Amino acid sequence: MGFFDGYNVSTSGMSAQRTRINVTSANIANAKTTSTIDGGPYKKQQVVFEEVLMAENNGRNKTSSITNGMIKDQSSDMANRGVGVKSIIESDAKPVLRFEPSHPDANEEGYVAYPDINPVIEMVDLIEAMRSYEANVASFNTHKNIDTKTLDILKA
């Protein structure tokens, strides 16, 4: 494990959650958008995460294990992993039709197509993303404090 590996894992999580916060905020902001450049109502978006290999370890890492009181060296395919944004997908949910004949985007029958976005669910997703971001910040700060204490001990 390298000196900066913990930082890299935490920052990858922060970056992914920041994207999720931005997408969820856009969903909330466009919950009542009835027409877009592409035509039709806004379509809800969701972030899809993927595991990302943070550092190649030239094939194998050496690790030690204790078996029956004996220390044995082993090789394993361990590498630090982080999280990344694989894609941002649009929902294929059908729009919600509301009868509003005076609305400028109403169809011939007087119905307006609104996006199928529940602001309460989006707020819960936003809070979850914010808490995940905060957890990554706390992990980063803990790693920094451990490194600082280690350097203080080595200086003494």
C-alpha positions as CSV (number, residue, x, y, z in Angstrom):
1,M,0.0,0.0,0.0
2,G,1.4,3.4,-1.0
3,F,1.5,6.5,1.0
4,F,-1.3,8.2,-1.0
5,D,-3.6,5.2,-1.7
6,G,-6.0,6.1,1.1
7,Y,-6.3,9.6,-0.1
8,N,-6.9,8.4,-3.7
9,V,-9.7,6.1,-2.6
10,S,-11.4,8.8,-0.5
11,T,-11.1,11.4,-3.3
12,S,-12.6,9.0,-5.8
13,G,-15.6,8.6,-3.5
14,M,-15.9,12.3,-3.1
15,S,-15.8,12.9,-6.8
16,A,-18.4,10.2,-7.5
17,Q,-20.8,11.6,-4.8
18,R,-20.3,15.1,-6.1
19,T,-21.6,14.0,-9.5
20,R,-24.5,12.2,-7.8
21,I,-25.3,15.4,-5.9
22,N,-25.3,17.5,-9.1
23,V,-27.5,15.1,-11.0
24,T,-30.0,14.8,-8.1
25,S,-30.1,18.6,-7.8
26,A,-30.8,18.8,-11.5
27,N,-33.7,16.3,-11.0
28,I,-35.2,18.4,-8.2
29,A,-34.8,21.7,-10.2
30,N,-36.5,20.2,-13.2
31,A,-39.3,18.3,-11.5
32,K,-41.9,20.6,-13.1
33,T,-40.1,21.1,-16.5
34,T,-42.7,20.3,-19.2
35,S,-40.6,21.0,-22.3
36,T,-37.0,20.6,-23.1
37,I,-34.8,21.2,-26.2
38,D,-35.3,17.6,-27.2
39,G,-39.1,17.9,-26.8
40,G,-41.3,16.6,-24.1
41,P,-40.8,16.8,-20.4
42,Y,-37.5,16.5,-18.6
43,K,-36.3,13.0,-18.0
44,K,-35.0,12.0,-14.6
45,Q,-31.4,11.0,-14.5
46,Q,-29.5,8.6,-12.3
47,V,-25.8,8.0,-11.7
48,V,-24.4,4.5,-12.2
49,F,-21.2,3.8,-10.2
50,E,-18.4,1.4,-11.0
51,E,-15.5,0.0,-9.1
52,V,-12.2,1.5,-10.3
53,L,-8.8,0.0,-9.9
54,M,-6.8,2.8,-8.3
55,A,-3.2,1.5,-8.7
56,E,-1.6,-1.4,-10.5
57,N,0.7,-3.3,-8.3
58,N,2.9,-4.9,-11.0
59,G,1.1,-8.1,-10.8
60,R,1.2,-9.1,-7.1
61,N,1.6,-7.7,-3.6
62,K,3.5,-9.6,-0.9
63,T,1.5,-10.2,2.2
64,S,2.2,-12.1,5.4
65,S,-0.1,-14.4,7.2
66,I,0.3,-16.3,10.5
67,T,-0.5,-20.0,10.4
68,N,0.1,-22.2,13.4
69,G,2.5,-19.5,14.8
70,M,4.6,-19.4,11.7
71,I,4.8,-16.3,9.5
72,K,4.4,-17.2,5.8
73,D,4.8,-14.8,2.8
74,Q,2.0,-15.0,0.4
75,S,1.2,-13.4,-2.9
76,S,-2.2,-12.0,-3.6
77,D,-3.9,-10.0,-6.3
78,M,-4.7,-7.1,-4.0
79,A,-5.0,-3.6,-5.3
80,N,-6.7,-0.4,-4.0
81,R,-10.1,0.2,-5.4
82,G,-12.1,3.3,-5.6
83,V,-15.4,4.3,-7.2
84,G,-16.1,6.1,-10.4
85,V,-19.0,7.2,-12.5
86,K,-19.7,4.6,-15.1
87,S,-22.6,6.5,-16.7
88,I,-25.5,8.8,-16.2
89,I,-28.7,7.2,-17.5
90,E,-32.1,8.7,-18.2
91,S,-35.2,7.2,-16.8
92,D,-37.6,5.5,-19.2
93,A,-40.6,6.2,-16.9
94,K,-43.6,7.6,-18.7
95,P,-44.5,11.2,-17.9
96,V,-47.3,12.0,-15.5
97,L,-50.3,13.6,-17.3
98,R,-52.2,16.3,-15.5
99,F,-55.3,18.1,-16.7
100,E,-54.4,21.7,-17.2
101,P,-56.0,23.1,-20.3
102,S,-54.7,26.6,-19.8
103,H,-51.0,25.5,-19.7
104,P,-49.0,26.4,-22.8
105,D,-47.7,22.8,-23.1
106,A,-51.1,21.2,-22.9
107,N,-52.0,18.7,-25.6
108,E,-55.3,18.7,-27.6
109,E,-57.2,17.0,-24.7
110,G,-55.8,19.6,-22.2
111,Y,-53.3,17.3,-20.5
112,V,-49.7,18.4,-19.7
113,A,-46.9,15.9,-19.5
114,Y,-44.8,16.3,-16.3
115,P,-41.6,14.4,-15.5
116,D,-42.1,11.4,-13.2
117,I,-40.0,12.8,-10.4
118,N,-40.9,12.7,-6.7
119,P,-39.1,15.6,-5.0
120,V,-39.3,13.8,-1.6
121,I,-37.4,10.7,-3.0
122,E,-34.9,13.0,-4.7
123,M,-34.3,14.9,-1.4
124,V,-33.7,11.6,0.3
125,D,-31.2,10.6,-2.4
126,L,-29.6,14.0,-2.1
127,I,-29.2,13.7,1.7
128,E,-27.7,10.2,1.2
129,A,-25.2,11.5,-1.4
130,M,-24.2,14.3,1.0
131,R,-23.7,11.9,3.9
132,S,-21.6,9.6,1.7
133,Y,-19.5,12.6,0.6
134,E,-19.1,13.6,4.2
135,A,-18.0,10.1,5.1
136,N,-15.3,10.2,2.4
137,V,-14.1,13.6,3.8
138,A,-13.9,12.1,7.3
139,S,-11.9,9.2,5.9
140,F,-9.6,11.6,4.1
141,N,-9.1,13.6,7.3
142,T,-8.5,10.5,9.4
143,H,-5.8,9.3,7.0
144,K,-4.2,12.8,7.0
145,N,-4.2,12.8,10.9
146,I,-2.6,9.3,11.0
147,D,0.1,10.4,8.5
148,T,0.7,13.6,10.5
149,K,1.1,11.7,13.8
150,T,3.4,9.2,12.1
151,L,5.6,12.0,10.8
152,D,5.6,13.5,14.3
153,I,6.7,10.2,15.8
154,L,9.5,9.8,13.2
155,K,10.8,13.3,13.8
156,A,11.1,12.7,17.6
